[in-house]
Amino acid sequence: MTLSQATRVRFIHSADWQLGMTRHFLSAEAQARYSEARLEAIKEIAKLAEVESCAFVVVSGDVFDSNHLDRQVVVRALDAMSSFTVPLFLLPANHDSANAASVYRSSTFLDHRPKNLIVLDTFAPVAIPGADAELVGAPWDSKQPLEDLVAKACAELTPAGSTLRVLVGHGAVDEGNPDQQNPSLIRMASVREAIASGLIHYLALGDRHSVTRLDPGDRIWYSGTPLVTDFTENEPNKVLVVDLDGKSVKVEARQVGFWTFFKESFPVNNREEVDAIAEWLEAIADKRSAVVKLSFVGTLNLTEKAHLDEVLNHYSDLFAALETWERHTDLVVLPDEEDLLDLGLTGFAAATLEDLREQARSDGEAGEVAQDALSLLFRLARAGS
């Protein structure tokens, strides 16, 4: 029996919730808000599923950041998941693999899991209540699988007939991957063959934190993460609403998370360019949920460097995190004659300043230390004047 256009299902594809994730650059206060934002994103997904009349929601792996989490993290996560009014399917993957120590086998999880939450911890097809559709999981039972688990799941299948079949996988694909010796890579040629032969109709992938389309027919997608985790992600904070029928598939990205990560490099050679950095920072709307990493290239005198420090100190109190990307920063601090006159140093202090000026012109770590010392000396002298 072939699929008819009347066979149709709408669902949400998500992945990489990584509940319990911590970020080293966040203070304790900001980390608490970031963790809460991950739970709020879950609730937004639940609302979206109801508004869009979805039959189910599937999370393609890394639901939890680890199998070793505090009880409170798991309980709060399950409480957020209880807001779903449709079946919620979770796939174990590399962060939360279905091994003996799996979070999914813990008493905390088993005692508090909502009734409509299903863990895809086997390769057996699971029927979707009220829909002519089924899910097939490709779960991880370790952090380093020794085979293509998506191919393993497909090998167990026969053509789906009149049933729409969604395969749920996690991991990197082979196309464009420099590590071709990795046995766990998902082989795209075999996936396309499975789609062409009617074994599966959509592959819901997790692992890549950016929304990524891998098939011109829209049948292979990474959903990305519902809350940004790093500066390199493209289109984070999204989930995918998928309309699948016998003839076609339609995929739309919808926003559910609202934290932002910014990474920017600035030239700094005068006060005006420092002021431009302040204007850029001021223009960021929700600073409490924004993480900023800045790098600087240029040369400043002591007065201008002190102004830059004041700008950074002010905005570091407003943002969730504001840090300097030291590896990409090439900022030289050299005092000019105007700096020296402003300080009005005499005796030993003046001699020390002159020594630091000479050292600051040298390359390497010694020059950097001297520049930092000059900045500190300048701030202390100004504060005492």
N, C-alpha and C positions, 0 to 999 in steps of 0.2 A: 504494500500500500504506500502510495506517495503522499507527501505533505500537501494539504490544501491550504489556500489562503485563509480559510476560516480558523485554522490552527494558529493560535496567537498567544503570546505571553509578554507581559511587561515586568521588568524587574530592575533592581539597582545592583550594580557591580561596584564594589569597593575593595580596598586592600590596605595593608600596611598601617593599621591603626596604631600598632606598637604602644599599647597601653602600658604605662609604667616607665616610659622613656624619660631619661634625665638628660639635660644638656649642661655641659661643664661650664659654659659661659653665663649661665643664669644664676642669679642670687637665689637664696632660699625662698624669698617672697615671690620673685618672678617665676621660679620653678613651680610653685604651688598654683599660680594662675595658669601657667602653661599646661599643667596636668589637668586642671579643671576644664580648660579649653578643649582638650582631647575628649573629655566626657560630653561636653556640650555639642561637639561635632557629631558624636554618636546620636544624641537626641535629635539633632537637625536631620540626620539621615532617616530616623524613624518618622519624623514629621513629613519629610519629602515622600517617603514610601506611601504614606496614607494619602497625601494630597494627589499623588500621581496614580493612585489605584494600582500599585504594584502587587504582583502575586507573591513576591519574596524578595529578600535581600541576601546577597552572597558576598562574603569577605574572603578574598583570595590570598590568605596567608598572612602571617605575622600580625595576628590580632593582638597578641601580647608581646612585649619587648623581650621577654625572657620567660623561661619556665621556673625561675626562682624569684618570685616577687613577694612583697609583703602581703599579708592577708587582706589588709585594707584596700590595696590596689585592686585585687580580684573582686572583692565584695562590691566596691563602688562601680567597677566596670559592669558587673552583672546587673546591678541596680539600674544603670543607664540602659543596658540592653533590654530590660524588662519593659521599656517604653514602646517597643515594637509591637504592632498589632498584626504583623504578617510573619511567616516563618523566617528565621534568621539562621543562615548557614555559615559556619566558620571552618576554614581549612587550616590545619596545622602546617607550619612551614619551618624555615630554618631557625627563626627566633623562638618559636614555641612548638617544636617538633613533638610528634606523638610517641615519645619514648617512655621508658619506665618512670621517669621523673616529670612527665608532662603536667603542665598546669591543668590540662583538661581531665586528668585522672586524680587530681587532688580532691580531698574531702571538701575543701572550701568551695571549689567550683561545682562539684556534684551536688552539694547541699543547697546551693543558692542559684543554680542555673534556672532561667525562666523555662516554662514548658515548651515554648515555641522555638527554642534554640537547639539547633542540630549541629553536631560536630561531624565534619566529613573526614573521619579518621580511617575509612576503608575505601577500596576502589569500587565498591558496589553502587550501582545506580540508586538514587533516592527520588521517589516520586514527589512532585509538588502538589500538595492538596488543592483541589479545585481547579487544576489546570492540566492540560494535556502536554505536560513537560516533565523533565527529570534532570537532576544534577548528577554528575559523576565527578568525584574528587580524585585528585592525585596527591595524597597527603605525604608529608615528609615524616619519616620515623627516626631521622638523625639529622645532624647539622651538615653532613656531607654525603648526600646520596651518591651511589656509584653507578647510576643509570638515569636515563631520561624518563622521569616519572610520568610525564604526559604521554609519551609513547607507550609506556607500560599500561596506563589506563586505557588507551585506545586499543591495545592488543586484546583486551578482554571483551571488547564490544562487538556486537553485530549491528547491522543497519537499524536505525531508530524507527523506521516505518512512519506511522502517523504521529509519533511523539517528538516534540522539540527537545533537543538534548543540549545542555550546556555543560561543557567540561571546565573544571576549576583547577587551575595550576598555579605554580609559583616558581620563580627562578629566571635566570638569564636565558636568552635565545642564542642560537649559534650564529645567526647572520650578523656580521659586523663585529663579532666578539673576538678579541685577540687571543683568548685562551681556548683554542679549539681542542685541546687535550682534556678539557674538563668533561668527565663522563656524564655530569648531570645537566648539561646544556640541552635546552628544548630545541629539537630539530624541526625547523620551520617547514621543510619539504614534507615531512611526514604529517605535520599538522594540516597543511593544505590538502594533502591527499585524503586525510580523514574527513575534511569538510566536503571535498568534491564527491566522495563516495557515500555521503549521508550518514557517516558514523556519528558526527557531531555537527552542530549548527552554529555554535559560538564558543570561543575559548576565552574565558575570563582569567586574566593573568594578574599576579601580584609580584612584587619585588622591586620594580622600577618605580620610584616615587613621583615621577612625572607622568601626566596623562600622555599616552603614546598609542597611536594607531599603527598596527602592523600589517593590515590587510586592506587593499583598496575596496574590497567588498564589505568592510566594517565588521568582520566576523572574528577578528583577533585584536584584543586591546589590553593594554595596561591601564588600570583605572587611576593610578597615582595614589597619593596619600591624602586623607581628608583634612590633615593639619600639617602644615609645612614643618620639615625637620632639618633642612639644611639650605645653604645659600645657592646650591647648584641646581635646585629643582625647577623644572619648567611646568607651569600650570599645576602647582600643588593646591591644596584646600578644596579638591573637587571629588565628586563621585560621578559615575556614569548611569544615566537612565537609558535602558536598552529596551527597544520594541522589536521583538522577534516574531516573525510569522513564516508561513510556508514558502514565501517568495523572496523576502527581503529582510533586512535588519536596519534599524535606525538607532543611532547612538548620540546622546546629547550629554555634554558635561555640565554639571550643576555645582555651584559653590555651596559648601557647608562649613568650611573653616575660615577664620578671619585673622589669624596671625600672619605677619609678614617678615621676611628676612631680606635685608638689603646689603649689597656689597658694592662699594664704589671707591674709585681712586681719584684723587684730586691733585692738581699742581698747586704748590704753595710757595710763592716767591715774594709776596708782599701782603700787606694788611687787607687789601681789597679781595685777594683770593681767599684769605681766611674768612672774611665776611661772607663770601659766596658759599663756603661750607656751612656756616651758620644758617644762611637762608635755605639751603637744601635740607638741612635737618629740620628746620622749623616747618617746612612744607609737608612733612610726613604727618598724616592725619592722626592715626591712633598710635601714639608713641608708647603707651603702656603694653601694647601687644606687638611691638616691632623690635626686631633685633638688627643691629647695624654693625657692619665691619668696614672700617675705613683704612685706606692706605694713602700715603702722601709722598710726593716726589718734588723736591725743590730745595731752596736755601732760604732761611729766615734769619733775621737778626734777633737779638734777645727780646726786644720789645714785641716783635711780631710773634715769636714763639710763645711768649707769655700770654699773648692774646689768644693764640690757638689753644693753649692749655685751659684758659678760662672758658672758651666755647665748649670744649670737650667735657670739662668738669660739670658745666651747667646741664648739658644735654644727657650726660650719663645718669643724672638723677631722674630724668623724664622717661627714658626708654627702658624697655625690658632688659636690654643689654646694649652697650656701646663699647666696642673694643677696636684697637688699632691692629691692623694686619701687618705685623712686624716683618714678616718674610718678604712682603712686597712694598715695604716702605723704605725710601731712600731720602731721608730728610736731614739736611746738614744745618746745624745752628752755628752761625759765626757772628760774634758781636762786632758791630761797627763803632766808629768813633763817637757817634751820638749816644750809643749805649753806655760807653765808658764815662762820658760826661754826665749822663743822667744818674749814674750810680754814685759818683763822687767818692770813690774808694781811695784810701791812702794807705801807706805803709804796707804791712804784711798782706792785707786783703787785696791791694792793688797788684802786688807782686804775684799773688796766687792767681788772680784773674789773668795776668799776662801769660803765666805758665799754661793755664788751661786753654787760652786762645791758641797757643802754639800746638798743643796736643790735639785740639779739636780739628786741626787741619790735616792730621794724619789719617790714613786709611785703617780699616779694621776695627776691632773691638775697642782698642785704646782710644781711638777718635770718638767712637760712640759714647764711651764712658765720660770723656772730657766734655762732650756736648751736653750730656745730661747734667753733669756737675755745673756747667755754666748756667744752664737754665735754673737749677736749684739756687745757685748763688744769686742770680738776678732776682728771683722771686723773694728770697730772704732779705736782700738789700732793699728792695722796694717796700716790703712789708714793714721794715724797721725804720723807714724814712718818714 
